[in-house]
């Protein structure tokens, strides 16, 4: 019998309160889930859209650091009509009679809001991260959770042995039950002990294709009473490091195999790579999917204006004005202004929150500052230019010294990738 998601009675909790230190400086002024991706979306749009496509329409987003822009985006984007029971509700860190501390981790964030979830009618709770890029129908995972009588279900992704050191790794038996968990194993003997029998992949409908391990995707289904019980111990602050390992012996934890595209975009390098992957002719993750669209804020911008340009394997978003320039393998965000002679190569230009008026440009010119956008004859290569940056004429952002890591007032370098800060001003002829 096919189970209806309405009968499953599920709520979703999206964890969006982390500092996002590994994504600095993109998180200098915004929460990690508010970081733009693919030119026009925000990272938070991914899990919320997945929920809505999966008929999970009661969604809580837990926030804490630099949350203003995230709150504004959610409020402007996700509005439900009066005939729907659905909502996206923001729960920000707050002082209460029980606790006056900030969220100490993912599990602690849920614990501090547990009263709200206890009062919400539901039997299952779906817990998601706010910084991953993937498309997933959670209904399959929820049905599997019910069919197996699981207490906790963890979404897992098959992974090659040489890539598991950055993830939480699970070991499962032939029935898919989790028997062991290790957070970011580094030693070879630790990695070896977490290998999964290839037949376990096959029984779960996934081809192993030489992959010998499974990693946690940070997607969990908890039976409500089990989650409440797991959070009784105040010393447990994180799901991956504390709750899951401590529950293996006493709870029925099963793995749900996911065979699609998934990327953790929690670092500048992974964020940069994930964006540029989208410029491929047939990208692994496809935003062009009408059956499962990714929702975002409707901006009502005009189409992009392109004048005498050479553009190859790139994404151009709404409202861009691009004149006489060369763009290759790049993502050009909303309201981007790129002036004649500029070259944009393997880069992410996040665009702007506004169009600068002629009066504002005149005032900036009096101070010797360039207007918002990319100036004439500038070259930007292997870089990320954050929103509202003003880059002058003949600026070269090419990391000419091959620096791996550095910070300055207007830009940072991470893993050799130059990141121009939000609202930064780079004067004419500057070279990075």
C-alpha positions in Angstrom: 0.0 0.0 0.0 1.3 3.4 -0.9 1.8 5.6 2.1 0.7 9.3 1.9 3.1 11.8 3.3 0.1 13.5 4.9 -0.5 10.4 7.0 3.2 10.3 7.9 2.8 13.6 9.7 6.3 14.9 9.3 7.9 18.2 10.2 11.3 19.4 8.9 14.1 21.1 10.8 16.8 22.9 8.8 20.0 23.7 10.7 21.2 27.1 9.6 22.9 28.5 12.7 26.6 27.6 12.1 29.3 30.4 11.8 30.4 29.1 8.4 34.1 29.8 9.3 35.4 27.6 6.4 33.4 29.7 4.0 34.9 33.0 5.1 34.8 35.7 3.7 31.6 34.8 2.0 30.1 34.5 5.5 31.6 37.7 6.8 28.3 39.5 6.6 25.8 36.7 6.0 24.8 33.3 7.4 26.1 30.3 5.5 22.7 29.2 4.2 22.3 32.8 2.8 25.3 32.5 0.5 24.3 32.8 -3.2 24.8 29.9 -5.5 24.3 29.5 -9.2 24.0 33.2 -9.6 20.4 33.7 -8.3 19.7 31.1 -5.6 20.7 30.9 -1.9 21.9 27.7 -0.3 18.9 27.6 2.0 16.7 27.3 -1.1 18.0 23.8 -1.7 16.7 22.0 1.4 13.5 24.1 1.5 12.7 23.2 -2.1 13.5 19.6 -1.5 11.0 19.6 1.4 8.3 21.3 -0.7 8.8 18.8 -3.6 8.5 16.0 -1.0 5.2 17.3 0.4 6.9 18.3 3.7 5.5 21.8 4.1 5.9 22.4 7.8 9.5 23.6 8.0 11.5 25.2 10.8 14.8 26.9 10.1 17.2 27.3 13.1 19.4 30.4 12.8 22.0 32.2 14.8 25.0 34.0 13.2 24.7 36.9 10.7 21.1 35.9 10.2 19.5 39.2 9.0 19.8 38.6 5.2 18.7 34.9 5.7 15.6 36.0 7.6 14.8 38.6 4.9 15.2 36.1 2.1 13.0 33.5 3.7 10.3 36.1 4.6 10.3 37.4 1.0 10.3 34.0 -0.7 8.3 31.4 1.2 4.7 32.6 1.7 1.8 30.2 1.9 -1.8 31.0 1.3 -4.5 30.9 4.0 -5.8 27.5 2.8 -2.5 25.8 3.3 -1.2 24.3 6.6 2.3 24.9 5.4 4.9 27.4 6.7 8.6 28.1 6.9 9.2 29.3 10.5 12.4 30.9 11.7 13.6 29.9 15.1 16.6 32.1 16.1 18.8 31.6 19.1 17.3 33.2 22.2 17.6 33.3 26.0 15.1 31.2 27.8 14.5 30.4 31.5 16.0 27.0 30.8 19.1 28.2 28.9 20.8 31.4 28.1 23.6 30.1 25.9 24.1 30.2 22.1 23.6 27.0 20.1 26.6 24.8 20.9 26.1 22.4 18.0 23.4 20.9 15.7 21.8 18.7 18.4 21.9 21.5 21.0 20.2 23.8 18.6 17.3 21.4 18.3 17.3 20.8 22.0 17.0 24.5 22.8 13.8 24.6 20.6 12.5 21.2 21.7 9.5 22.7 23.4 8.3 24.1 20.1 8.7 20.7 18.3 7.0 18.8 21.2 3.9 21.1 20.8 3.8 20.6 17.0 1.6 17.5 16.0 3.9 15.1 14.2 5.3 11.6 14.6 8.5 12.0 12.5 11.1 14.7 12.4 13.3 15.3 9.3 16.6 17.0 10.1 18.6 18.7 7.4 21.7 20.7 6.9 21.6 24.1 5.2 24.8 24.0 3.2 24.5 21.1 0.8 23.7 21.0 -2.9 21.5 18.1 -4.0 18.0 17.1 -5.1 16.3 14.5 -3.0 12.8 13.1 -2.6 12.6 12.7 1.2 9.4 10.6 0.8 11.4 7.5 -0.2 13.6 7.8 2.9 10.5 8.4 5.2 8.7 5.3 3.8 11.8 3.2 4.3 12.1 4.5 7.9 8.5 3.3 8.6 8.7 0.0 6.7 11.9 -1.0 8.7 10.5 0.2 12.0 13.6 2.3 12.4 14.2 4.7 15.3 16.6 6.8 13.3 17.4 6.7 9.5 20.5 8.3 8.1 20.9 9.2 4.4 24.2 7.9 3.2 26.2 8.3 0.0 28.6 5.7 -1.4 32.2 7.1 -1.5 35.6 6.0 -2.6 38.1 5.1 0.1 40.5 8.0 -0.7 37.8 10.7 -0.1 36.3 9.7 3.2 38.6 11.6 5.5 36.4 14.8 5.4 33.2 13.1 6.3 31.4 11.1 8.9 31.7 7.4 7.9 29.2 4.7 8.7 29.5 0.9 8.7 26.4 -1.1 7.9 25.4 -4.7 7.8 23.8 -6.5 4.9 20.3 -5.4 6.0 21.4 -1.7 6.0 21.5 -1.4 9.8 24.2 0.9 11.1 26.7 -0.9 13.2 29.5 1.7 13.6 30.1 5.4 13.0 33.4 7.3 12.8 33.8 11.1 12.3 36.5 12.0 9.7 38.8 8.9 10.1 42.4 9.8 9.3 44.4 6.6 9.9 44.5 3.9 7.3 43.5 1.2 9.8 40.5 3.3 10.9 39.4 3.7 7.3 39.8 -0.1 6.7 37.6 -1.0 9.6 34.7 1.1 8.1 34.6 -0.7 4.8 31.2 -2.0 3.7 30.6 -5.3 2.0 29.7 -4.7 -1.7 26.6 -6.9 -1.5 25.1 -4.4 1.0 25.2 -1.8 -1.8 23.5 -4.2 -4.2 20.7 -5.2 -1.7 19.9 -1.5 -1.3 19.6 -1.0 -5.0 22.9 0.9 -5.5 25.8 -0.2 -7.7 29.0 -0.1 -5.7 31.2 0.8 -8.8 34.4 0.2 -6.8 33.2 2.4 -3.8 33.9 0.7 -0.5 32.5 3.2 2.1 29.4 5.2 2.9 29.3 8.7 4.3 26.6 10.6 6.2 24.8 13.3 4.1 23.7 15.1 7.2 20.1 14.1 6.5 18.2 12.3 9.3 14.7 11.0 10.0 14.0 10.6 13.7 10.9 9.1 15.3 9.7 12.0 17.5 9.8 10.2 20.8 13.3 8.9 20.0 14.6 12.3 19.2 13.2 13.7 22.5 14.9 10.8 24.4 18.2 11.3 22.6 18.3 15.0 23.5 17.8 14.4 27.3 21.5 14.2 27.8 22.7 17.8 27.7 26.3 16.8 27.1 25.4 15.7 23.5 25.8 18.8 21.3 26.1 17.4 17.7 24.2 14.8 15.7 27.2 13.4 13.8 29.7 13.4 16.6 27.5 12.6 19.6 23.9 11.5 19.0 24.4 8.9 16.2 27.4 7.2 17.7 25.8 7.1 21.2 22.6 5.6 19.8 23.9 2.7 17.8 23.8 0.1 20.6 20.4 1.2 22.0 18.4 2.3 18.9 17.5 0.8 15.6 19.5 3.0 13.1 19.3 2.3 9.4 21.0 3.7 6.4 19.1 5.1 3.4 21.2 4.9 0.3 21.2 7.9 -2.0 22.6 7.5 -5.5 22.3 11.0 -6.9 24.4 14.2 -6.9 25.4 15.6 -3.5 28.0 18.2 -2.7 29.0 19.7 0.7 29.8 23.3 -0.2 31.1 24.2 3.3 34.5 25.5 2.1 35.5 28.2 -0.4 37.1 25.5 -2.6 34.1 23.2 -2.6 31.8 26.2 -3.2 33.9 27.4 -6.1 34.1 23.9 -7.7 30.3 23.3 -7.3 29.4 26.6 -9.0 31.8 26.0 -11.9 30.5 22.4 -12.4 27.1 24.0 -13.1 28.6 25.7 -16.3 29.2 22.3 -18.0 27.2 21.5 -21.0 25.4 18.7 -19.1 26.1 19.4 -15.4 25.6 16.6 -12.9 23.3 18.8 -10.9 20.6 20.4 -13.1 18.7 23.5 -12.1 16.7 23.0 -15.4 14.3 20.5 -13.9 10.6 21.6 -14.2 9.4 18.5 -12.3 11.4 19.5 -9.3 12.3 23.2 -9.4 14.5 25.0 -6.9 12.5 28.0 -5.6 14.0 31.4 -4.7 12.9 35.0 -4.3 11.1 36.4 -7.4 12.9 39.6 -8.3 11.0 40.8 -11.3 14.2 41.8 -13.1 14.5 42.3 -16.9 16.4 39.9 -19.0 20.1 40.3 -19.3 21.4 42.8 -21.9 24.4 41.5 -23.8 26.3 43.7 -26.3 29.1 42.4 -28.5 30.4 39.8 -26.1 32.2 36.4 -26.4 30.5 34.0 -23.9 31.3 30.4 -23.5 30.1 27.7 -21.1 28.7 30.3 -18.6 25.6 31.1 -16.6 24.1 34.6 -16.9 21.4 35.6 -14.5 18.6 38.1 -14.6 19.2 41.8 -15.0 22.9 41.6 -16.0 24.3 44.3 -18.3 27.4 43.0 -20.2 29.2 45.0 -22.9 32.1 44.1 -25.2 33.7 41.6 -22.8 34.9 37.9 -22.8 33.3 35.4 -20.4 34.3 31.8 -20.2 33.4 29.0 -17.7 31.9 31.5 -15.2 28.7 32.3 -13.3 27.4 35.8 -13.6 24.9 36.8 -10.9 21.9 39.0 -10.9 22.4 42.7 -11.8 26.0 42.2 -12.7 27.5 45.1 -14.7 30.6 44.1 -16.7 32.1 46.8 -18.9 33.9 46.7 -22.2 37.3 44.9 -22.6 36.8 42.9 -19.3 37.8 39.2 -19.2 36.1 36.9 -16.8 37.6 33.4 -16.7 36.7 30.5 -14.4 35.1 32.9 -12.0 32.0 33.6 -10.0 30.6 37.1 -10.2 27.8 37.3 -7.6 26.3 40.6 -8.9 24.6 43.2 -6.9 21.6 43.9 -4.6 20.8 47.1 -6.5 21.4 49.1 -9.6 23.6 52.1 -8.8 22.1 55.4 -9.8 23.9 58.0 -11.9 23.9 60.3 -8.8 25.6 57.6 -6.7 28.1 57.0 -9.4 28.9 60.7 -9.6 29.5 60.9 -5.8 31.8 57.9 -5.9 33.7 59.3 -8.9 34.4 62.5 -6.9 36.2 60.3 -4.3 38.0 58.4 -7.0 36.0 55.2 -6.5 34.8 53.0 -9.3 31.1 52.2 -9.8 29.6 48.8 -8.7 30.5 46.1 -11.2 33.6 45.2 -13.2 35.5 48.0 -14.8 36.9 48.3 -18.4 39.8 46.1 -19.4 39.9 44.3 -16.1 40.8 40.6 -15.9 39.3 38.3 -13.3 40.5 34.7 -13.3 39.9 31.8 -10.9 38.2 34.1 -8.4 34.9 34.8 -6.6 33.7 38.4 -6.6 31.1 38.9 -3.8 28.0 41.1 -4.1 28.1 44.9 -4.6 31.9 44.9 -5.2 33.3 47.9 -7.2 36.2 47.0 -9.4 38.0 49.7 -11.3 39.5 49.8 -14.7 42.4 47.6 -15.7 42.3 45.7 -12.4 43.9 42.2 -12.6 42.7 39.6 -10.2 44.9 36.6 -11.2 46.8 35.7 -8.0 50.0 36.4 -9.8 52.2 35.2 -6.8 50.3 31.9 -6.4 49.4 32.7 -2.8 47.4 29.9 -1.1 46.1 31.7 2.0 45.9 35.4 3.0 43.5 38.1 4.2 43.3 41.8 3.6 40.7 44.5 4.0 39.2 44.0 0.6 40.0 40.4 -0.4 41.0 37.1 0.9 42.7 34.0 -0.7 41.6 30.5 0.1 43.2 27.4 -1.5 44.6 29.8 -4.2 41.1 31.2 -5.0 40.9 35.0 -4.7 37.6 36.1 -3.0 36.8 39.8 -3.3 34.8 40.9 -0.2 31.2 42.0 -0.3 31.0 45.8 -0.9 34.8 46.0 -1.5 36.3 48.7 -3.6 39.3 47.9 -5.8 40.8 51.0 -7.4 42.0 51.3 -11.0 45.1 49.4 -12.0 45.1 47.3 -8.8 46.8 43.9 -9.2 46.2 40.9 -7.0 
